[in-house]
Amino acid sequence: MPYSITRAIHRIRTAALVCILLGATTPGGRGEHLPPNVTPEATTWTPVSIFKENEKKEKFKDQPRMNLSGAACVPTTPKFTSCLIANDEKKYAQFFSIEGNALVPRNLILLSDEEKDPDAEGVAYDDGFFYVTGSHGRSRHSDKKNLSSYTVFRIAVDPQTGVPKTKPDANRVDGVEQSSRLRKVLKNDDDVEAYFNESLAEGGINIEGIAVRNGRMYLGLRGPSLKRRAYVLSVNADALFTKHDDLKPRARSLELGKDAGIRDLAVVRDGLLILAGPTRDEDVPYSVWLWDGSSEAAKPLATLDLSKVKEGAKAEILLPLEEDAAGIRVLVMFDGVENGGAISFKIKR
């Protein structure tokens, strides 16, 4: 075989090998090792008007329905009769149920009577309580402190039925406890203290995910994301709502990829699901990971195919629907789509 042909074949084989290696380690050319791509189910979720009106029938603007940011459900029988959803533009949360393929809005509940909204970014449930967390950070460009965001709320419900212990009130704060103790924990944590009260544009602390499991509250940080690692802070959930009990804070950093932060957390039977995505507007895909809640590594499960979702929408709600040994079915909802634009995925474990 002529030398020139042999050399050409060698170059082709070398290029092919390089492409294979890059394909295995740098999907999309971003230098990221991503979990397998998963497309949405064919299920059509019926849009409903979350946050359409309060008990006085006063109409809200469309904006709250475009800013849904967290949801969780009580494990009732039958399922999904008592759930809570929050948005990051109003001082309300709203109870809802899931009936078939529709989210059915129920009572609104006022979280705060302060002038500013609490920037609610996540919702969790555990052992008779719903929890709603503020972002505990400044907005993307604001130079002002947003003290109202440094709050975690707790709402007591019957653990069997999910019925609130106090009738939800949309016009005054009733049946809602609040705590600002997490502010001091964030300010004193060795890993993230340098980013405390910095703006989101500068990589400042911004909580977007919350989950409570076995009495421990986990807060997932959208920012900062440092050296390919995102942060989860955890504390004793009950202690957070006392004045002096030891919070037993603990921080973990998880490698989720360059510029990837945590957009939501959700409890499953063998740990926590993590919804990861861009910290700001970076070209980072949304992905789902499984974490045991204590180790320094999370298992990549799926990269979500959101090609048919409205451009600019941000996945911010991850709600488990069903699970078995093989996989987990989840509902994903978005900030930037009216009524959340719910779609569902079946993800292999």
C-alpha positions as CSV (number, residue, x, y, z in Angstrom):
1,M,0.0,0.0,0.0
2,P,1.5,3.4,-0.9
3,Y,2.8,5.4,2.0
4,S,0.5,8.4,1.3
5,I,-2.6,6.2,1.5
6,T,-1.3,4.4,4.7
7,R,-0.7,7.8,6.3
8,A,-4.2,9.1,5.3
9,I,-5.8,6.0,6.8
10,H,-3.8,6.5,10.0
11,R,-5.0,10.1,10.2
12,I,-8.6,9.0,9.7
13,R,-8.3,6.4,12.4
14,T,-6.6,8.8,14.8
15,A,-9.3,11.4,14.2
16,A,-12.0,8.8,14.7
17,L,-10.5,7.7,18.0
18,V,-10.2,11.3,19.2
19,C,-13.9,11.9,18.3
20,I,-14.9,8.8,20.2
21,L,-12.9,9.8,23.3
22,L,-14.3,13.4,23.1
23,G,-17.8,12.0,22.7
24,A,-17.4,10.0,25.8
25,T,-16.1,12.8,27.9
26,T,-17.2,16.0,26.3
27,P,-20.8,15.9,25.1
28,G,-21.7,19.1,23.2
29,G,-18.1,20.2,23.2
30,R,-18.4,21.7,26.7
31,G,-15.9,19.3,28.4
32,E,-18.7,17.7,30.4
33,H,-19.5,14.1,31.1
34,L,-23.3,14.1,31.1
35,P,-25.7,11.4,32.0
36,P,-27.8,9.8,29.2
37,N,-30.4,11.9,27.4
38,V,-34.0,11.3,28.4
39,T,-37.0,12.5,26.4
40,P,-40.4,13.5,28.0
41,E,-43.3,11.1,28.3
42,A,-46.1,11.4,25.8
43,T,-48.4,12.3,28.7
44,T,-50.1,15.7,28.3
45,W,-50.5,17.7,31.5
46,T,-53.5,20.0,31.6
47,P,-52.6,23.6,32.3
48,V,-54.4,25.2,35.3
49,S,-54.3,28.7,36.7
50,I,-52.1,28.4,39.8
51,F,-52.2,31.7,41.8
52,K,-55.1,33.0,39.8
53,E,-57.0,34.6,42.7
54,N,-57.0,34.7,46.4
55,E,-60.0,34.0,48.7
56,K,-61.2,37.5,48.2
57,K,-61.4,36.8,44.5
58,E,-58.9,39.6,43.9
59,K,-57.2,38.9,40.6
60,F,-53.4,38.6,40.5
61,K,-51.4,39.7,37.5
62,D,-50.0,36.9,35.3
63,Q,-46.5,37.2,36.7
64,P,-46.9,34.8,39.6
65,R,-48.1,32.1,37.3
66,M,-44.9,32.6,35.3
67,N,-42.6,32.2,38.4
68,L,-43.4,28.9,39.9
69,S,-40.3,27.8,41.9
70,G,-40.9,24.8,44.2
71,A,-43.5,22.1,45.0
72,A,-43.9,19.1,47.3
73,C,-46.6,16.7,48.4
74,V,-47.6,14.8,51.5
75,P,-47.4,11.0,51.0
76,T,-51.2,10.5,51.4
77,T,-53.4,7.6,50.4
78,P,-54.6,8.2,47.8
79,K,-51.6,10.1,46.5
80,F,-51.3,13.8,45.8
81,T,-54.3,15.0,47.6
82,S,-52.3,17.6,49.5
83,C,-49.4,19.4,47.8
84,L,-47.9,22.9,48.1
85,I,-46.4,25.1,45.4
86,A,-44.6,28.4,45.7
87,N,-43.4,31.2,43.5
88,D,-40.6,33.7,43.8
89,E,-42.6,36.9,43.1
90,K,-45.4,36.8,45.7
91,K,-45.9,36.4,49.5
92,Y,-48.2,33.5,48.9
93,A,-48.0,29.7,48.6
94,Q,-50.8,27.6,47.3
95,F,-52.1,24.2,48.1
96,F,-53.0,22.0,45.2
97,S,-53.8,18.4,44.3
98,I,-52.9,16.2,41.3
99,E,-56.0,14.6,39.7
100,G,-55.1,12.5,36.6
101,N,-52.9,14.8,34.6
102,A,-53.9,18.1,36.1
103,L,-52.7,20.2,39.0
104,V,-55.8,21.4,40.7
105,P,-55.4,24.7,42.7
106,R,-56.7,24.8,46.3
107,N,-56.3,27.4,49.1
108,L,-53.8,30.1,49.1
109,I,-51.7,30.7,52.2
110,L,-50.0,34.0,53.1
111,L,-46.4,33.3,54.2
112,S,-45.3,36.8,55.2
113,D,-46.8,40.2,55.9
114,E,-43.5,42.1,55.3
115,E,-43.4,44.7,52.5
116,K,-41.2,42.6,50.2
117,D,-41.9,39.1,49.1
118,P,-39.8,36.3,50.6
119,D,-38.4,35.2,47.2
120,A,-39.6,31.7,47.9
121,E,-37.5,29.3,45.9
122,G,-38.2,25.8,47.2
123,V,-40.8,23.6,49.0
124,A,-40.4,20.4,50.9
125,Y,-42.4,18.1,53.1
126,D,-41.5,15.8,56.0
127,D,-43.2,14.4,59.1
128,G,-46.2,16.6,59.3
129,F,-44.7,19.9,58.0
130,F,-44.4,21.7,54.7
131,Y,-41.3,23.9,54.5
132,V,-40.8,26.8,52.1
133,T,-37.3,28.5,51.8
134,G,-36.4,31.9,50.6
135,S,-33.4,32.3,48.4
136,H,-31.2,33.7,51.2
137,G,-29.5,35.9,48.7
138,R,-29.6,39.0,46.7
139,S,-31.1,39.3,43.3
140,R,-29.2,39.1,40.1
141,H,-28.3,42.8,39.8
142,S,-29.5,44.5,43.0
143,D,-27.1,46.3,45.2
144,K,-29.5,46.1,48.1
145,K,-29.9,43.4,50.8
146,N,-33.1,41.5,50.5
147,L,-33.6,40.6,54.2
148,S,-37.0,39.2,53.5
149,S,-35.4,36.3,51.5
150,Y,-33.4,35.1,54.5
151,T,-36.3,33.1,55.9
152,V,-37.5,29.5,56.1
153,F,-41.2,28.9,56.7
154,R,-43.0,25.9,58.2
155,I,-46.6,24.9,57.9
156,A,-48.1,22.1,60.1
157,V,-50.4,19.6,58.4
158,D,-51.9,16.2,59.4
159,P,-49.4,13.6,58.2
160,Q,-52.2,11.2,57.2
161,T,-54.5,13.5,55.3
162,G,-52.3,16.5,54.5
163,V,-55.0,18.8,55.8
164,P,-53.4,22.0,57.4
165,K,-53.6,22.2,61.2
166,T,-54.7,25.8,60.8
167,K,-57.1,26.8,58.0
168,P,-55.1,28.5,55.3
169,D,-55.5,32.3,55.2
170,A,-54.6,34.3,52.1
171,N,-55.0,37.6,53.8
172,R,-53.1,37.3,57.1
173,V,-50.3,35.2,58.4
174,D,-51.8,32.3,60.4
175,G,-50.4,28.8,61.0
176,V,-47.1,29.7,59.5
177,E,-43.8,29.6,61.5
178,Q,-40.7,31.3,60.3
179,S,-37.0,31.2,61.0
180,S,-34.1,33.3,60.0
181,R,-31.4,31.2,61.8
182,L,-30.1,29.9,58.5
183,R,-28.7,33.3,57.7
184,K,-26.0,32.9,60.3
185,V,-25.1,29.4,59.2
186,L,-24.5,30.6,55.6
187,K,-22.5,33.6,56.8
188,N,-20.2,31.4,58.8
189,D,-19.7,28.4,56.5
190,D,-16.1,28.0,55.5
191,D,-16.9,27.0,51.9
192,V,-19.4,29.7,50.9
193,E,-19.1,32.5,53.4
194,A,-17.1,34.6,50.8
195,Y,-20.2,34.6,48.6
196,F,-22.7,35.6,51.4
197,N,-24.9,38.5,50.4
198,E,-23.2,38.9,47.0
199,S,-25.4,39.3,44.0
200,L,-26.3,36.3,41.9
201,A,-24.4,37.9,38.9
202,E,-21.2,37.7,41.1
203,G,-21.8,34.1,42.1
204,G,-23.5,35.0,45.3
205,I,-25.3,32.5,47.6
206,N,-28.7,31.6,46.2
207,I,-30.8,28.7,47.6
208,E,-33.1,27.1,45.1
209,G,-33.6,23.6,46.4
210,I,-34.9,22.2,49.7
211,A,-35.6,18.7,50.9
212,V,-36.2,17.3,54.4
213,R,-35.4,13.7,55.1
214,N,-35.2,11.9,58.4
215,G,-35.4,15.2,60.3
216,R,-32.5,16.8,58.4
217,M,-33.1,19.7,56.1
218,Y,-31.0,20.0,52.9
219,L,-30.6,23.3,51.1
220,G,-29.3,23.1,47.5
221,L,-27.4,26.2,46.3
222,R,-27.8,27.5,42.8
223,G,-24.7,29.6,43.4
224,P,-21.9,29.6,44.0
225,S,-20.6,26.9,41.7
226,L,-16.9,26.5,42.1
227,K,-14.4,24.2,40.3
228,R,-17.3,22.2,38.9
229,R,-18.8,21.7,42.3
230,A,-22.2,22.8,43.7
231,Y,-23.0,23.0,47.4
232,V,-25.6,21.5,49.7
233,L,-26.0,22.8,53.2
234,S,-27.9,20.7,55.8
235,V,-29.2,21.4,59.3
236,N,-31.4,19.8,61.9
237,A,-34.9,20.8,60.7
238,D,-36.6,21.0,64.1
239,A,-33.7,23.0,65.6
240,L,-34.1,25.6,62.9
241,F,-37.4,26.7,64.5
242,T,-36.0,27.1,68.0
243,K,-33.8,29.9,69.4
244,H,-30.9,28.0,70.8
245,D,-30.9,24.3,69.8
246,D,-27.8,23.1,67.9
247,L,-28.5,23.2,64.2
248,K,-25.6,20.8,63.5
249,P,-24.8,22.4,60.2
250,R,-22.9,20.4,57.5
251,A,-21.8,21.4,54.0
252,R,-21.1,19.1,51.1
253,S,-19.9,19.9,47.6
254,L,-20.9,17.7,44.7
255,E,-19.3,17.6,41.3
256,L,-22.2,18.4,38.9
257,G,-20.2,20.1,36.1
258,K,-18.9,23.5,35.1
259,D,-21.3,26.4,35.9
260,A,-23.8,23.9,37.2
261,G,-25.9,24.7,40.3
262,I,-28.7,23.1,42.1
263,R,-32.2,24.0,40.9
264,D,-34.2,21.7,43.1
265,L,-34.0,18.8,45.5
266,A,-36.6,16.0,46.1
267,V,-36.7,13.0,48.5
268,V,-36.9,9.5,47.1
269,R,-36.6,6.2,49.1
270,D,-32.8,5.8,48.7
271,G,-31.7,9.4,49.0
272,L,-32.2,12.8,47.3
273,L,-32.8,13.6,43.7
274,I,-30.9,16.7,42.5
275,L,-32.1,18.8,39.6
276,A,-29.0,20.6,38.3
277,G,-28.8,23.4,35.8
278,P,-27.1,26.6,34.9
279,T,-26.2,29.0,37.8
280,R,-27.2,31.9,35.6
281,D,-27.5,31.9,31.8
282,E,-24.7,29.5,30.9
283,D,-25.1,26.9,28.2
284,V,-25.6,24.1,30.8
285,P,-28.2,21.3,30.3
286,Y,-30.6,20.4,33.0
287,S,-29.8,17.0,34.5
288,V,-31.0,14.7,37.4
289,W,-28.7,13.1,39.9
290,L,-29.2,10.7,42.8
291,W,-27.3,11.5,46.1
292,D,-27.4,9.5,49.4
293,G,-27.3,12.7,51.4
294,S,-23.9,12.3,53.0
295,S,-21.2,11.2,50.6
296,E,-19.1,13.5,48.4
297,A,-20.4,12.1,45.1
298,A,-23.8,12.0,43.4
299,K,-24.8,9.5,40.7
300,P,-25.8,10.9,37.3
301,L,-29.1,9.6,36.2
302,A,-30.4,11.6,33.2
303,T,-30.0,14.7,31.1
304,L,-33.4,16.1,30.4
305,D,-34.4,16.7,26.7
306,L,-36.1,20.1,26.9
307,S,-35.9,20.9,23.2
308,K,-39.7,21.4,23.0
309,V,-39.9,23.6,26.0
310,K,-40.3,27.4,25.6
311,E,-36.9,29.1,25.0
312,G,-35.7,30.8,28.1
313,A,-37.7,28.6,30.5
314,K,-35.8,27.4,33.6
315,A,-36.5,24.1,35.2
316,E,-37.1,24.8,38.9
317,I,-39.5,22.1,40.1
318,L,-38.7,18.4,40.4
319,L,-41.6,16.4,41.9
320,P,-41.4,12.6,42.2
321,L,-44.6,10.9,41.0
322,E,-43.8,7.2,41.2
323,E,-40.7,5.0,41.9
324,D,-39.7,1.4,41.9
325,A,-36.4,-0.5,41.8
326,A,-35.9,0.2,38.1
327,G,-36.7,3.9,37.9
328,I,-38.3,7.1,39.1
329,R,-41.1,9.0,37.3
330,V,-40.9,12.8,37.9
331,L,-42.8,15.9,37.1
332,V,-40.7,18.9,36.0
333,M,-42.1,22.5,36.0
334,F,-40.6,25.7,34.8
335,D,-40.1,29.3,35.8
336,G,-40.9,31.4,32.7
337,V,-43.8,29.3,31.4
338,E,-47.4,30.2,32.4
339,N,-48.6,27.7,35.0
340,G,-45.3,25.9,35.1
341,G,-45.6,24.0,31.7
342,A,-45.5,20.6,33.4
343,I,-43.9,17.7,31.6
344,S,-43.0,14.3,33.0
345,F,-40.0,11.9,32.6
346,K,-39.3,8.3,33.4
347,I,-35.7,8.1,34.7
348,K,-33.8,4.9,35.2
349,R,-32.0,4.4,38.5
